Amino acid sequence: MPGWIGRINRDVLHLSGGRLARAGDGTAAMRQFLVGHARQSATAGAVLVAVAGGVLAATFGGSGAPTRPGAQHPVPPAGVSAAELAKLPRATTYASIPAAPLDPAPFAVTDGLVVHPRTPQIVYAGPGKPPIAVLPATELGGPTWVPVVQISPGWERVLLPSRPNRASGWIFTAGTADSQLDTRRSVYLVRINVGARKLSVYDGGQPVGTWTVAVGAPPTPTPTGRTFLLALLAPPHPSYSPLILPLGFHSDTLDTYGGGPGTVGVHGWPNPSVFGRAVSHGCVRVPSPALHVLSLVPLGSLVLITS
């Protein structure tokens, strides 16, 4: 598993030789947003970190941005007034976007294309259709990276981290907005089989490792479908896991948890007896070796959860 090359940002983490090391002193209040267990209540003042901002091309497969299909006459985006823009919800884990179209192929594997909006981007229901949200440049204290699941001339459909699960939206890329998007291709795929209680990581199609994990209990199951790594959080005084990786999914049965929106995440667990069992409130609890490998996977990388 290759590590990060060099320092990504002075306020986030860099990885060197497979070890985490803090780069700079960026700190922020860590909101209570995850679901997974009764003790899950991170304190204010935790360090928020995200491992994919300004990502070097060496972190991902290929070099630079992949070529988009040519578009002689893309459908233009619908006009949005300043008043309309101000009313649009921000596509974060705290938001609900009822107008968002659902992922058309929720169990398909993408080609790894991921995008980062350097400035907030308007998200539309479809090419030429009304706006539904604004995708911010940052999520949970770090840069926003989302997977592209469909391409149309001048447009890219991305998964959103908001409710409902499998929410998606379209970003116009044929105009000036195109220059405000960083595009990379992640070679990583995370597969979680809820029934088998297994998590596997793939690098360029090659298996890195498979681990037995804990998943959601029957009343609070782990949701299925394709989602993505939204952020990497490192509490300064962890009580159950040194790292927490929230996903772009939420609990299907809990509207809120611990004062937050019920975001589902992947994290460690100090008691190995839980692995192989369905015991959490929706989160996926993993052993330390799996958590270490996941910490090296770039944000925006696809996570495919099956039953």
TAUR-V361064 format. One record per residue. RES is the residue in three letters. OMEGA is omega in degrees with one decimal (none if undefined). Layout:
RES;OMEGA  RES;OMEGA
This chain:
MET;-179.1  PRO;176.2  GLY;174.9  TRP;178.2  ILE;177.7  GLY;-176.3  ARG;-175.9  ILE;-174.5  ASN;-174.4  ARG;-178.7  ASP;176.0  VAL;-179.2  LEU;166.5  HIS;-179.1  LEU;-178.4  SER;179.4  GLY;178.9  GLY;-179.7  ARG;177.2  LEU;175.7  ALA;-178.4  ARG;176.7  ALA;-177.1  GLY;-173.3  ASP;-179.2  GLY;177.7  THR;178.2  ALA;177.7  ALA;-179.6  MET;-178.0  ARG;177.2  GLN;-172.8  PHE;-173.9  LEU;168.3  VAL;176.8  GLY;-178.7  HIS;-172.8  ALA;-176.1  ARG;-172.2  GLN;-179.7  SER;-178.9  ALA;-178.3  THR;176.3  ALA;179.2  GLY;177.5  ALA;179.5  VAL;175.0  LEU;179.4  VAL;176.7  ALA;-170.4  VAL;171.3  ALA;-177.6  GLY;-179.4  GLY;-170.2  VAL;178.1  LEU;-178.7  ALA;-179.0  ALA;179.1  THR;-176.6  PHE;176.3  GLY;178.2  GLY;179.3  SER;179.4  GLY;-176.7  ALA;176.3  PRO;-178.2  THR;176.2  ARG;177.6  PRO;-179.7  GLY;-177.7  ALA;179.1  GLN;-176.4  HIS;178.8  PRO;175.7  VAL;-179.0  PRO;178.6  PRO;176.1  ALA;178.6  GLY;-179.9  VAL;178.5  SER;178.6  ALA;179.4  ALA;178.3  GLU;-179.8  LEU;-178.3  ALA;-177.3  LYS;-177.0  LEU;176.7  PRO;174.7  ARG;-176.1  ALA;176.7  THR;178.5  THR;-179.8  TYR;-172.2  ALA;169.9  SER;-176.9  ILE;-176.3  PRO;-177.4  ALA;-177.3  ALA;175.7  PRO;-179.1  LEU;177.9  ASP;-176.1  PRO;-178.3  ALA;-168.0  PRO;179.1  PHE;178.9  ALA;176.6  VAL;178.9  THR;176.4  ASP;175.3  GLY;-179.0  LEU;178.4  VAL;-178.8  VAL;176.8  HIS;176.1  PRO;177.5  ARG;172.6  THR;-179.8  PRO;-177.2  GLN;175.7  ILE;178.3  VAL;-175.9  TYR;177.0  ALA;178.4  GLY;177.3  PRO;-179.3  GLY;-178.2  LYS;-174.6  PRO;175.0  PRO;-179.0  ILE;-174.9  ALA;172.1  VAL;177.2  LEU;-176.7  PRO;-179.6  ALA;-178.9  THR;176.0  GLU;176.0  LEU;175.3  GLY;179.7  GLY;-177.2  PRO;176.6  THR;170.1  TRP;-178.5  VAL;180.0  PRO;174.5  VAL;-177.2  VAL;179.0  GLN;179.6  ILE;173.4  SER;-178.0  PRO;178.7  GLY;-175.8  TRP;173.5  GLU;177.9  ARG;-176.4  VAL;171.2  LEU;-178.5  LEU;-179.3  PRO;-173.5  SER;169.6  ARG;-3.1  PRO;174.6  ASN;-178.1  ARG;175.8  ALA;178.3  SER;178.1  GLY;-175.0  TRP;176.2  ILE;178.6  PHE;-175.7  THR;-174.3  ALA;-178.8  GLY;-178.3  THR;-179.9  ALA;-177.8  ASP;-178.7  SER;-179.7  GLN;179.1  LEU;168.8  ASP;-177.2  THR;176.5  ARG;175.6  ARG;178.6  SER;179.6  VAL;-174.6  TYR;174.6  LEU;176.2  VAL;176.7  ARG;177.1  ILE;176.7  ASN;-173.9  VAL;-178.0  GLY;-179.6  ALA;-177.0  ARG;-178.4  LYS;172.2  LEU;179.4  SER;176.4  VAL;179.3  TYR;178.1  ASP;-178.4  GLY;-179.5  GLY;-179.7  GLN;-178.9  PRO;175.0  VAL;179.5  GLY;175.7  THR;-176.1  TRP;172.7  THR;-172.7  VAL;172.8  ALA;-177.9  VAL;-176.4  GLY;176.0  ALA;-178.2  PRO;178.5  PRO;-178.2  THR;-171.9  PRO;171.8  THR;-178.9  PRO;-178.6  THR;-177.4  GLY;177.7  ARG;178.9  THR;-174.9  PHE;175.6  LEU;-174.7  LEU;-176.1  ALA;173.1  LEU;-176.1  LEU;-179.9  ALA;177.6  PRO;-179.6  PRO;178.5  HIS;-174.0  PRO;177.8  SER;-177.8  TYR;-178.9  SER;178.4  PRO;179.7  LEU;176.5  ILE;-179.9  LEU;175.2  PRO;178.2  LEU;176.7  GLY;-178.9  PHE;175.8  HIS;175.4  SER;176.7  ASP;-174.8  THR;179.9  LEU;177.6  ASP;-179.7  THR;177.3  TYR;179.3  GLY;-179.3  GLY;-179.2  GLY;-172.6  PRO;178.0  GLY;178.0  THR;176.1  VAL;-179.3  GLY;174.7  VAL;-179.1  HIS;178.4  GLY;179.1  TRP;-173.7  PRO;-177.4  ASN;-175.7  PRO;-178.4  SER;-178.8  VAL;-174.7  PHE;-175.5  GLY;-177.2  ARG;175.9  ALA;-169.4  VAL;-172.7  SER;175.1  HIS;178.1  GLY;179.1  CYS;177.2  VAL;179.7  ARG;-172.7  VAL;174.9  PRO;-174.7  SER;179.4  PRO;178.4  ALA;179.5  LEU;178.3  HIS;179.7  VAL;-180.0  LEU;179.5  SER;179.2  LEU;-177.7  VAL;-177.3  PRO;175.4  LEU;-178.2  GLY;-179.6  SER;-174.1  LEU;172.7  VAL;-177.3  LEU;-177.7  ILE;-179.3  THR;-178.8  SER;none
